[in-house]
Amino acid sequence: MASLLCNARIQLTDTLEQMQQGTLMRKVKSKSWKKQRYFKLQEDCMTIWYQSKRTGKTESAFSISDVETVREGHQSEVLQSVAEEFPPERCFTIVFYGRRGNLDLVAGSAEEAQCWVQGLRQLIEVATTMDQREKIDQWIRDWFQKADKDKDGRMNFKEVQRLLKMMNVDMNEDHALRLFQDADKSESGTLEGEEFVLFYKALTQREEVLSLFREYSEDGKKLTLLELVDFLREEQLEDEGTEELAMELIDKYEPSETARARHVLSADGFLMYLCSPEGSIFNPQHQGLWQDMSQPLCHYFISSSHNTYLIEDQIRGHSSIEGYIRALKRGCRCLEVDCWDGPNGEPMVYHGHTFTSKIPFREVVSTLGKYAFKTSDYPVILSLENHCSMEQQEVLAQQLKDILGEQLLTTTIDGHVPTQLPSPEELKHKILLKGKKIGRLEDTLDGPGDEAPEVSDDDNGAEAEEERRRAKKDKETLAQALSDFVIYCKNVPFRGFQEARSHSRPSEISSLSEAKARKLIRDEGNEFVRHNAWQLTRIYPSGMRTDSSNYSPQEMWNVGCQIVALNFQTAGMEMDLCDGLFSQNGRCGYVLKPPFMRDKETFFNPSDPRSWEGPGPITLTIQVISGQQLPKVANSKEGAIIDPLVRVEIYGVPADQAHQETKYIENNGFNPCWDETLQFQLHVPELALVRFVVEDYDKTSRNDFVGQFTLAFANIKPGYRHIHLLSKDGTSIPPSSLFVHICITEPPGPEQD
């Protein structure tokens, strides 16, 4: 049974054996909640169970693949709160993917803590580097463990039937029994180890992939190198270095050494390739940094978060530095900090006039300093909502300077007044402060003076007077030290595109509520696009969204708004779009806008088809072929099996917004086949995002969400592709996938004479 239970790549070290014997540790939820739990690594080396010391009842289990990282010492707010009671060398935090809360633990000794920290890190390394076959094998092991009720490492037919239900399969009993008997080579009436794997393989036979394989294979048993090249050229539209690519794919995905040596691909190898990153719908060349990063900051969409400190809603939610860590790890590059006066002269961060909890500003800045550039080297903009008194503003400035040091941008990159914003490349590893500023940037660079700003020739008298008045008012409410740190992102009220253009200061930025932005999009769409070609605009959610819900960012991106701030803590379609857009370009948090949105004199208006300069609509044809191992719906009834359907949604300019769906398949979340074709016309493909959603059909109430995957149209690879589904939280749920065929048809070019 061992071959089935333990991942082949895991070497059983003393550390792992100690973890398998189990350890008594304290689970800490707060200063007053610290309870002893018995933690144990299971035989499969991929699951950890823990049980109450008092009742002996197993409380919970989690899989290593759910764990993102392990932090040592007092690196969470909960463990900081008990720092005086427990030394850092006995403490560690298990951080999960998605929105699941951390697990804070205190071991009995430093040695026990180290054993778990090192062991977990070893196992996380294995989990994150698994290929598709290993993920599927792991998935089988997980299910086997769950279904093997008496833990004897064997499974009788009754247990197998229960397992099928758990795995989302509703199978005819005779058919299941036939597969069971075929796999039971030892004729013992039970399946163990390799027999179970055989049974599973028979169950997951992919007919749709086999028939595609046979189309290109002359003998139906293998693809020769040339046959594979034909498939890659004709179906996958790979046109450069196709022979080298074919050789690489055989070396990488063919399981049989003999076949590899003969440069041929078996049906197993062909399926492995289709399920691999090279067979994914996401163009692998766009996974890394592939865009020009030397253009002005305003030429990029920038991943931006609203109320970053909240991890729940805006009225009673919990403020936490975890909000900042999670956002930064997701590639977020613009964070919001709401600062208020705190006790003992210490400024605090929280949502003012509400019951949200509070965190010291100092902790937020320390977290920023530590995590700002772990996921991306490009600049972070700190959007400061400053409600502090003059005294505590001085403290804010001092803490920013002391904690961030060199990371904080304190002057322009060349010492001159900018005629355009610098690029992400020029601002690498820099933190920019966005906030109010006394007077103009010119004044700071020329040395601070109390004089009113000079009236230049192009300023008319009234405007200059207004500027003087504003500078004087700011001086009364804003600490000079804090003002001096605001360089490229000076907050100014928005008074119309005309006034902005007549001042034309690229280092100024206006923040607009979603409602105000929508009105401008409707009334002055083209002016908005032109404005965003040279200046930054930030959009934030309406104050009515007390539940931290989000607006759709797409309409704001359609006019080139760069800083479209969303509540990262709230899952849903809006965050899927955000993750989808920013999943490209090395997840660096910056995506270059299309050329027609970077031109100050552009005619583009998302609502006016006459302003689009493309050759005509592109046709996107998607054949939704099949689904694989779809997850069950959360909180579904015992034994319930889903009736899945696939909906494809297009987000883009108003004329491109569309959705279509397949019919639903009854009682099959395991290997449903739809084989339906959906077709869309895209007029401005450069702005389009495509979202694939799987739902469980329900005729009496709303369909339940099963999984989704969203990406920019620009990142789609045509041909036969797998779409690896994500959960509501945006985390992967291997091995759940959709199998599709994608065809992109350009409009015919102008006729040649």
C-alpha positions in Angstrom: 0.0 0.0 0.0 3.0 2.3 0.6 3.4 3.0 -3.1 -0.1 4.5 -3.2 0.1 6.3 0.1 3.3 8.2 0.0 4.5 10.6 -2.7 7.5 9.0 -4.5 9.6 12.2 -4.1 9.3 12.4 -0.3 12.3 11.0 1.5 11.2 9.9 5.0 13.7 11.8 7.2 13.9 11.7 11.0 12.0 15.0 11.0 9.1 13.6 9.1 9.0 10.4 11.2 8.9 12.6 14.3 5.9 14.5 12.8 4.2 11.2 12.0 4.5 10.2 15.6 2.6 13.4 16.6 3.4 16.4 18.8 1.4 18.2 21.5 1.3 22.0 20.8 -0.7 25.0 21.8 -3.1 26.4 19.2 -3.4 30.2 19.9 -6.3 32.3 18.7 -5.9 35.3 21.0 -4.2 36.4 24.2 -6.9 34.5 26.2 -7.5 31.5 23.8 -4.6 29.0 24.0 -5.6 25.4 23.9 -3.5 22.2 23.6 -3.9 20.2 20.4 -2.2 17.0 19.2 -0.8 17.5 15.7 0.1 14.6 13.5 1.4 14.1 10.0 -0.5 11.3 8.2 1.1 8.4 6.4 0.6 10.0 3.0 3.0 12.8 4.2 0.6 15.3 2.6 -2.2 15.6 5.3 -2.0 16.9 8.9 -4.6 16.1 11.4 -5.0 17.6 14.8 -7.2 16.7 17.7 -8.3 18.1 21.0 -6.2 16.9 23.9 -9.2 16.9 26.2 -11.8 15.0 24.1 -9.4 13.1 21.8 -11.8 14.0 18.9 -10.2 14.9 15.5 -11.0 18.5 15.1 -9.6 19.2 11.7 -7.3 18.3 8.9 -5.5 20.2 6.2 -3.5 19.3 3.2 0.1 20.5 2.6 -1.0 21.8 -0.8 -3.3 24.3 1.1 -0.2 25.8 2.9 1.5 28.8 1.4 4.4 29.3 3.8 5.6 28.9 7.4 6.7 31.9 9.4 9.0 31.5 12.4 8.8 33.4 15.7 6.3 36.2 16.6 5.4 36.9 13.0 1.7 37.3 13.4 -0.5 39.7 15.4 -1.8 36.8 17.5 1.7 35.5 18.5 2.9 39.1 19.1 0.1 39.4 21.6 1.6 36.4 23.6 5.2 37.3 23.1 5.9 37.9 26.8 4.5 34.4 27.6 6.2 32.3 24.9 9.7 32.8 23.5 9.9 33.3 19.6 11.9 30.1 19.1 8.9 28.0 20.2 6.4 29.9 18.0 5.5 29.6 14.3 2.6 30.5 12.0 1.2 28.3 9.2 -0.1 30.6 6.5 -2.7 29.1 4.1 -3.5 30.2 0.5 -6.6 32.3 -0.2 -8.7 33.8 2.6 -8.4 31.0 5.2 -7.1 32.3 8.5 -3.6 31.5 9.8 -2.8 28.7 12.3 -0.7 30.1 15.1 1.2 27.5 17.2 3.5 27.2 20.2 5.6 24.1 20.5 6.8 22.6 23.8 10.4 23.3 23.0 12.6 25.1 20.3 13.6 21.7 18.9 10.0 20.6 18.4 9.2 23.9 16.7 12.2 23.6 14.4 11.2 20.0 13.6 7.7 21.2 12.4 9.0 24.3 10.6 11.7 22.4 8.6 9.5 19.4 7.9 6.6 21.6 6.7 9.0 23.6 4.5 10.3 20.3 2.9 6.8 19.1 2.2 5.6 22.5 0.8 8.6 22.4 -1.6 7.4 19.0 -2.9 3.7 20.1 -3.1 4.5 23.3 -5.1 6.8 21.5 -7.6 4.4 18.6 -8.5 3.6 18.1 -12.2 0.1 17.3 -13.4 0.6 13.5 -13.0 1.8 13.9 -9.4 -1.1 16.2 -8.6 -3.6 13.6 -9.9 -1.8 10.8 -8.0 -1.9 12.9 -4.8 -5.6 13.6 -5.5 -6.2 9.8 -5.7 -4.3 9.3 -2.4 -6.3 12.0 -0.6 -9.6 10.4 -1.7 -8.4 6.9 -0.8 -7.6 8.1 2.7 -11.0 9.7 3.1 -12.9 6.6 1.9 -10.8 3.9 3.6 -13.0 3.9 6.7 -11.3 1.1 8.6 -7.8 2.3 7.6 -6.7 -1.2 6.5 -5.2 0.1 3.2 -7.8 -1.9 1.2 -11.1 -1.0 -0.2 -14.1 -3.3 -0.8 -16.8 -2.6 -3.4 -19.0 -0.8 -0.9 -16.2 1.6 0.1 -15.5 2.2 -3.6 -19.1 3.1 -4.2 -19.0 5.6 -1.4 -15.8 7.0 -2.7 -17.3 7.5 -6.2 -20.1 9.5 -4.6 -17.5 11.6 -2.7 -15.6 12.1 -6.0 -18.7 13.5 -7.7 -19.4 10.4 -9.8 -22.9 8.9 -10.2 -22.1 5.6 -11.8 -24.2 2.7 -13.0 -23.6 0.0 -10.4 -23.0 -2.8 -13.0 -20.4 -0.6 -14.8 -18.7 0.3 -11.5 -18.6 -3.4 -10.5 -17.2 -4.4 -13.9 -14.3 -1.9 -13.5 -13.8 -3.0 -9.9 -13.4 -6.7 -10.9 -11.1 -5.9 -13.8 -8.8 -4.0 -11.4 -8.9 -6.6 -8.7 -6.0 -8.7 -10.1 -5.5 -10.6 -6.9 -9.2 -11.6 -6.9 -9.4 -10.8 -3.2 -12.7 -8.9 -3.4 -10.8 -5.7 -2.4 -8.6 -3.2 -4.1 -5.2 -2.2 -2.6 -2.3 -0.1 -3.8 -1.7 -0.4 -7.5 -5.1 -2.1 -8.0 -6.8 1.0 -6.9 -4.7 3.1 -9.3 -5.7 0.7 -12.2 -9.4 1.1 -11.2 -8.9 4.9 -11.2 -7.2 4.9 -14.6 -10.1 2.9 -16.1 -12.5 5.3 -14.5 -10.7 8.4 -15.9 -10.2 7.1 -19.5 -10.4 10.3 -21.6 -12.2 9.2 -24.8 -12.2 12.7 -26.2 -8.3 12.9 -25.9 -7.8 9.4 -27.3 -9.9 10.1 -30.4 -7.8 13.3 -31.0 -4.6 11.3 -30.5 -5.8 8.7 -33.1 -6.6 11.4 -35.6 -2.9 12.2 -35.8 -1.4 8.8 -35.1 -1.1 6.4 -38.0 -1.1 3.2 -35.9 -3.3 4.6 -33.1 -0.6 3.6 -30.5 2.0 6.4 -30.7 2.7 9.8 -32.3 6.0 9.9 -34.2 8.0 13.1 -34.0 6.6 14.2 -37.4 3.0 13.4 -36.4 3.4 15.4 -33.2 4.9 18.3 -35.3 1.8 18.2 -37.6 -0.5 18.3 -34.5 1.4 21.3 -33.0 1.3 23.2 -36.3 -2.2 22.4 -37.5 -4.1 22.4 -34.1 -2.0 24.4 -31.6 -0.8 26.9 -34.2 2.8 26.7 -33.0 4.8 28.0 -36.0 8.3 28.7 -34.7 10.8 26.0 -33.8 8.1 23.4 -33.9 10.5 20.4 -34.2 12.5 21.5 -31.2 9.3 22.0 -29.3 8.1 18.5 -30.2 11.4 17.0 -29.0 11.2 19.0 -25.7 7.6 17.9 -25.1 8.5 14.2 -25.6 11.5 14.5 -23.2 9.4 16.2 -20.6 6.0 14.3 -20.7 6.6 10.8 -22.2 6.5 8.4 -19.2 8.1 5.5 -21.1 11.9 5.6 -21.4 11.8 3.4 -24.6 9.4 5.7 -26.3 11.5 8.7 -25.3 14.6 7.1 -26.7 12.7 6.6 -30.0 11.3 10.2 -30.0 7.7 9.1 -30.0 4.8 10.1 -27.7 2.3 7.6 -26.3 -1.3 8.4 -25.5 -0.3 8.8 -21.8 2.4 11.3 -22.8 0.0 13.1 -25.1 -2.5 13.6 -22.2 0.3 14.7 -19.9 1.3 17.4 -22.4 -2.3 18.6 -22.8 -2.6 18.9 -19.0 0.8 20.7 -18.6 1.5 24.4 -18.6 2.4 24.1 -22.3 -1.0 22.8 -22.9 -2.7 25.5 -20.9 -5.0 28.2 -22.3 -2.6 30.8 -20.8 0.2 31.6 -23.2 3.4 30.5 -21.2 5.4 33.3 -22.9 3.1 35.9 -21.1 3.6 34.3 -17.7 6.9 36.0 -17.2 7.7 39.7 -17.6 7.0 40.3 -21.3 6.0 44.0 -21.5 8.1 47.2 -21.9 8.5 48.6 -18.4 10.2 51.8 -19.4 7.2 53.9 -20.2 5.7 56.6 -17.8 3.8 55.2 -14.8 0.5 56.5 -16.2 0.8 54.1 -19.2 0.1 51.1 -17.0 -2.9 49.5 -15.2 -1.7 49.2 -11.6 -3.0 46.5 -9.2 -4.6 48.5 -6.4 -6.3 47.7 -3.1 -8.9 49.7 -1.1 -9.0 49.6 2.8 -6.0 47.2 2.6 -6.0 46.8 6.4 -9.4 45.2 6.5 -9.9 41.4 6.2 -13.6 41.5 6.7 -16.3 44.2 6.3 -16.0 48.0 6.9 -18.2 48.4 10.0 -17.0 45.8 12.5 -14.3 44.1 10.4 -10.9 43.1 11.8 -8.0 45.4 10.8 -4.8 43.4 10.4 -1.3 43.6 8.9 -2.3 40.2 7.2 -4.4 42.3 4.8 -1.2 44.1 3.7 0.9 40.9 3.5 -1.9 39.1 1.4 -2.3 42.0 -1.0 1.5 42.4 -1.6 1.8 38.7 -2.2 -0.9 38.9 -4.8 1.2 41.5 -6.7 -0.8 44.6 -5.4 1.2 47.8 -6.0 -1.1 50.5 -4.5 -2.1 50.1 -0.8 -4.4 52.3 1.3 -3.6 53.4 4.8 -6.2 55.3 6.9 -4.3 57.0 9.7 -5.9 58.5 12.9 -4.5 59.8 16.2 -3.7 57.0 18.6 -2.9 56.7 22.3 0.6 57.7 23.7 1.4 59.7 20.5 1.3 56.6 18.3 -0.8 57.0 15.1 -3.2 54.1 14.4 -4.6 52.5 11.2 -8.3 51.7 11.0 -11.6 52.6 9.3 -12.6 55.9 11.1 -15.9 56.3 12.9 -16.6 52.5 12.8 -16.0 49.5 15.1 -13.1 48.1 13.2 -10.1 47.1 15.2 -6.9 49.2 15.2 -3.2 48.6 14.2 -0.3 50.8 14.9 1.0 52.7 11.8 4.5 51.6 12.8 3.5 47.9 12.3 2.0 48.6 8.9 5.2 50.4 7.7 7.4 47.6 9.0 5.3 45.0 7.2 5.5 47.1 4.0 9.3 47.4 4.3 9.5 43.6 4.7 7.0 42.4 2.0 6.9 45.3 -0.6 9.3 43.7 -3.1 9.0 40.0 -2.4 6.6 39.4 -5.4 7.5 42.3 -7.6 10.5 44.7 -8.0 8.3 47.5 -9.2 7.3 50.6 -7.2 4.6 50.5 -4.5 2.3 53.5 -4.0 1.2 54.1 -0.4 -2.1 56.0 -0.5 -2.2 57.9 2.8 -5.6 58.9 4.1 -4.3 61.3 6.8 -6.7 62.2 9.6 -3.9 62.9 12.2 -3.1 66.0 14.2 0.0 68.0 13.4 1.9 66.3 16.2 1.1 62.7 15.1 1.7 63.7 11.4 5.3 64.4 12.5 5.4 60.9 14.0 4.1 59.4 10.7 6.9 61.2 8.8 9.5 60.1 11.2 8.3 56.4 11.2 8.2 56.4 7.4 11.8 57.7 7.3 13.2 55.5 10.0 11.6 52.2 9.0 11.7 52.5 5.2 15.0 54.3 4.8 16.3 54.0 1.3 13.1 52.4 0.1 11.1 55.6 0.5 11.3 58.0 -2.5 12.1 61.5 -1.1 13.0 63.4 -4.2 12.5 63.2 -8.0 14.8 60.7 -9.7 16.9 63.3 -11.5 16.4 66.3 -9.2 14.3 68.2 -11.9 10.7 69.1 -12.2 9.1 66.2 -14.2 7.6 66.9 -17.6 6.3 63.3 -17.5 6.1 60.6 -14.8 9.0 58.2 -14.4 8.7 54.5 -15.5 8.3 51.5 -13.2 11.8 50.5 -14.3 13.3 53.8 -13.0 11.3 53.5 -9.7 12.3 49.8 -9.0 12.4 49.0 -5.2 10.9 52.4 -4.3 7.9 53.2 -2.2 6.0 56.4 -3.3 3.8 58.3 -0.9 0.5 59.5 -2.3 -1.1 62.3 -0.3 -1.6 66.1 0.1 1.3 68.4 -0.5 2.0 72.0 0.5 2.5 74.1 -2.6 4.0 72.7 -5.7 6.8 70.1 -6.4 8.8 73.0 -8.0 9.0 74.7 -4.6 10.4 71.7 -2.9 13.0 71.2 -5.5 14.0 74.9 -5.5 14.4 74.6 -1.7 11.5 75.1 0.6 10.4 78.8 0.8 7.5 80.4 2.6 6.9 82.6 -0.4 3.7 82.1 -2.4 4.4 80.2 -5.7 5.5 82.4 -8.5 2.9 83.3 -11.1 4.1 81.9 -14.4 3.1 83.4 -17.8 0.7 80.5 -18.5 -1.1 80.9 -15.1 -3.9 83.3 -15.3 -4.2 85.5 -12.2 -7.4 83.9 -10.7 -5.9 80.3 -10.9 -2.6 81.5 -9.3 -4.5 83.2 -6.6 -6.5 80.0 -5.9 -3.3 78.0 -5.7 -1.8 80.4 -3.2 -4.9 80.2 -1.1 -4.8 76.4 -1.2 -1.1 76.2 -0.3 -1.8 78.5 2.7 -4.7 76.3 3.9 -2.6 73.1 3.5 0.2 74.7 5.6 -2.2 75.0 8.5 -3.3 71.4 8.5 -0.3 69.5 7.0 3.1 68.8 8.5 5.9 70.0 6.3 7.9 66.8 6.9 5.1 64.6 5.6 4.4 66.9 2.7 8.0 66.7 1.6 7.8 62.9 1.0 5.0 63.4 -1.5 6.8 63.6 -4.9 5.0 62.1 -7.9 1.6 61.5 -6.4 0.2 64.8 -5.1 -3.5 64.5 -4.3 -5.5 67.3 -5.9 -9.3 67.7 -6.1 -10.7 67.0 -9.6 -12.1 70.1 -11.2 -12.7 68.9 -14.8 -10.4 67.7 -17.6 -10.0 71.2 -19.0 -8.5 72.6 -15.8 -6.3 69.6 -15.3 -4.9 70.0 -18.9 -4.3 73.8 -18.5 -2.2 73.0 -15.4 -0.7 69.9 -16.9 1.3 68.6 -14.0 2.0 64.9 -14.4 2.9 64.6 -10.7 -0.7 65.3 -9.6 -3.3 62.7 -9.1 -7.1 62.8 -8.4 -9.2 60.3 -6.6 -12.8 59.7 -7.8 -15.6 57.7 -6.4 -17.0 55.0 -8.6 -20.2 57.0 -9.2 -18.3 60.2 -10.2 -16.1 58.1 -12.6 -19.1 56.5 -14.2 -20.7 59.9 -14.9 -17.4 61.1 -16.6 -17.2 57.8 -18.6 -20.7 58.4 -19.8 -20.4 62.1 -20.6 -16.7 62.6 -21.5 -15.3 59.2 -22.4 -12.7 60.4 -24.8 -11.5 63.2 -22.6 -11.1 60.7 -19.8 -8.9 58.4 -21.9 -6.7 61.4 -23.0 -6.4 62.6 -19.4 -5.2 59.1 -18.3 -2.6 59.1 -21.0 -0.5 61.7 -19.0 -1.8 61.7 -15.4 -2.7 59.1 -12.8 -6.3 58.6 -11.7 -7.5 56.6 -8.7 -11.0 55.2 -8.4 -12.4 53.9 -5.1 -15.6 52.1 -4.1 -18.7 54.0 -2.9 -19.0 54.7 0.8 -22.3 52.8 0.7 -20.4 49.5 0.2 -20.2 48.8 4.0 -20.1 45.1 3.3 -16.8 45.6 1.3 -18.4 44.6 -1.9 -16.7 45.6 -5.2 -17.7 47.4 -8.4 -16.6 46.1 -11.8 -13.1 47.4 -12.5 -13.6 46.8 -16.3 -15.5 50.0 -17.0 -12.7 52.1 -15.3 -10.0 50.3 -17.2 -11.9 50.9 -20.4 -11.0 54.7 -20.1 -7.5 54.0 -19.0 -7.8 54.6 -15.2 -4.7 53.1 -13.7 -5.4 52.8 -9.9 -8.7 51.1 -9.7 -8.9 50.2 -6.0 -10.8 47.0 -5.0 -11.5 45.3 -1.7 -9.0 42.5 -2.0 -10.6 40.8 1.0 -13.9 40.2 -0.9 -14.0 37.3 -3.4 -16.2 37.4 -6.5 -16.3 38.2 -10.2 -14.7 41.7 -9.6 -11.6 40.3 -7.9 -11.5 37.5 -10.6 -11.2 40.2 -13.2 -8.5 41.9 -11.3 -6.5 38.7 -10.7 -7.1 37.8 -14.4 -5.7 41.0 -15.7 -2.7 41.0 -13.4 -1.9 37.3 -13.7 0.3 38.2 -16.7 3.7 40.0 -17.0 5.3 38.1 -14.1 2.5 39.0 -11.8 4.4 42.3 -11.2 1.3 44.4 -10.6 1.8 46.5 -13.8 0.2 45.9 -17.2 0.9 48.1 -20.1 -2.2 49.8 -21.6 -2.8 49.4 -25.4 -1.2 52.0 -27.7 -4.4 53.8 -28.4 -4.8 54.6 -24.6 -1.2 56.0 -24.3 -1.7 58.8 -26.8 -2.7 62.2 -25.4 -4.5 63.1 -28.7 -6.3 59.7 -29.1 -9.8 59.6 -30.5 -10.7 56.4 -28.6 -13.9 56.3 -26.6 -15.1 52.9 -25.3 -18.7 53.8 -25.8 -18.3 55.1 -29.4 -17.7 52.4 -32.1 -16.7 55.1 -34.6 -13.6 55.8 -32.5 -12.2 52.3 -32.6 -9.4 52.0 -35.2 -9.1 48.2 -35.5 -9.7 46.3 -38.7 -13.1 45.0 -37.5 -14.3 42.4 -35.0 -12.2 39.4 -34.2 -14.2 36.1 -33.8 -13.5 34.0 -30.7 -14.9 30.5 -31.1 -14.7 28.3 -28.0 -15.6 24.6 -28.2 -16.3 23.5 -24.6 -15.4 19.8 -24.8 -15.3 18.3 -21.3 -14.6 18.8 -17.6 -12.3 16.8 -15.2 -12.7 16.1 -11.5 -14.8 19.2 -10.7 -15.0 19.9 -7.0 -18.1 19.5 -5.0 -20.1 22.6 -4.0 -19.1 23.8 -0.6 -21.6 22.8 2.1 -23.5 20.5 -0.3 -25.6 17.7 1.1 -23.9 14.3 1.8 -23.9 12.3 -1.4 -25.1 15.2 -3.6 -23.5 15.2 -7.1 -23.3 18.3 -9.2 -25.1 19.1 -12.5 -22.4 21.2 -14.1 -22.7 23.8 -16.8 -20.0 26.2 -18.2 -20.6 29.9 -18.8 -18.1 32.0 -20.8 -18.3 35.7 -20.0 -16.6 38.5 -21.9 -15.7 41.8 -20.2 -14.5 44.7 -22.3 -15.9 47.8 -24.0 -19.8 47.9 -23.7 -20.3 46.4 -27.2 -18.1 43.4 -26.3 -19.8 42.5 -23.0 -21.4 39.1 -23.5 -22.0 35.7 -22.0 -23.1 32.3 -23.3 -23.5 29.0 -21.5 -23.6 25.3 -22.3 -26.5 23.0 -21.2 -26.0 21.3 -17.9 -25.0 17.7 -17.5 -26.9 15.7 -14.9 -25.1 14.1 -12.0 -21.6 14.2 -13.2 -18.9 16.4 -11.8 -16.2 13.8 -12.5 -15.9 13.7 -16.3 -18.8 15.6 -17.9 -18.8 16.0 -21.7 -20.6 19.1 -23.2 -19.1 19.3 -26.7 -20.8 22.6 -27.4 -19.5 25.6 -29.3 -19.9 29.2 -28.2 -18.9 32.2 -30.3 -18.2 35.9 -29.6 -17.3 39.0 -31.6 -14.6 41.2 -30.1 -14.4 44.8 -31.4 -11.6 46.0 -29.0 -9.8 42.7 -28.1 -7.0 44.6 -26.5 -9.2 45.4 -23.5 -11.2 42.2 -23.3 -11.1 39.7 -20.4 -12.5 36.2 -20.7 -13.9 34.4 -17.7 -14.8 30.7 -17.7 -17.2 29.8 -14.9 -18.5 26.4 -13.9 -21.7 26.3 -11.9 -23.9 23.6 -10.4 -27.3 24.0 -12.1 -30.3 24.4 -9.8 -33.8 24.7 -11.2 -35.4 26.1 -8.0 -32.8 28.6 -6.9 -29.6 30.3 -8.0 -26.9 28.1 -9.4 -24.0 27.4 -7.1 -20.4 28.4 -7.9 -18.0 25.5 -8.7 -14.9 27.1 -10.1 -13.6 29.8 -12.5 -10.6 31.0 -14.5 -10.1 34.5 -15.9 -7.5 35.8 -18.3 -6.9 38.7 -20.7 -7.8 37.9 -24.3 -4.3 38.9 -25.2 -2.9 35.9 -23.2 -5.1 33.2 -24.8 -3.3 30.4 -26.7 -5.4 28.9 -29.5 -5.9 25.1 -30.1 -6.7 22.3 -27.8 -6.2 23.6 -24.2 -6.9 22.8 -20.6 -8.2 25.5 -18.3 -7.0 24.8 -14.7 -9.9 26.0 -12.5 -9.5 28.2 -9.4 -11.7 28.4 -6.3 -13.8 31.4 -5.2 -10.6 32.7 -3.4 -8.6 32.5 -6.6 -6.5 29.6 -5.4 -5.9 26.5 -7.5 -8.0 23.3 -7.0 -6.0 20.6 -8.8 -6.8 18.5 -10.7 -10.1 20.3 -11.7 -10.0 21.4 -15.3 -12.0 22.1 -18.4 -10.9 20.9 -21.9 -11.6 23.3 -24.7 -10.7 24.1 -28.3 -10.0 27.8 -29.0 -10.2 29.4 -32.5 -9.4 33.1 -33.1 -10.4 34.4 -36.5 -9.1 37.8 -37.6 -11.2 39.9 -40.0 -10.1 39.7 -43.6 -7.5 42.4 -44.5 -8.1 45.0 -47.2 -8.2 43.4 -50.7 -4.9 43.8 -52.7 -5.1 45.2 -56.2 
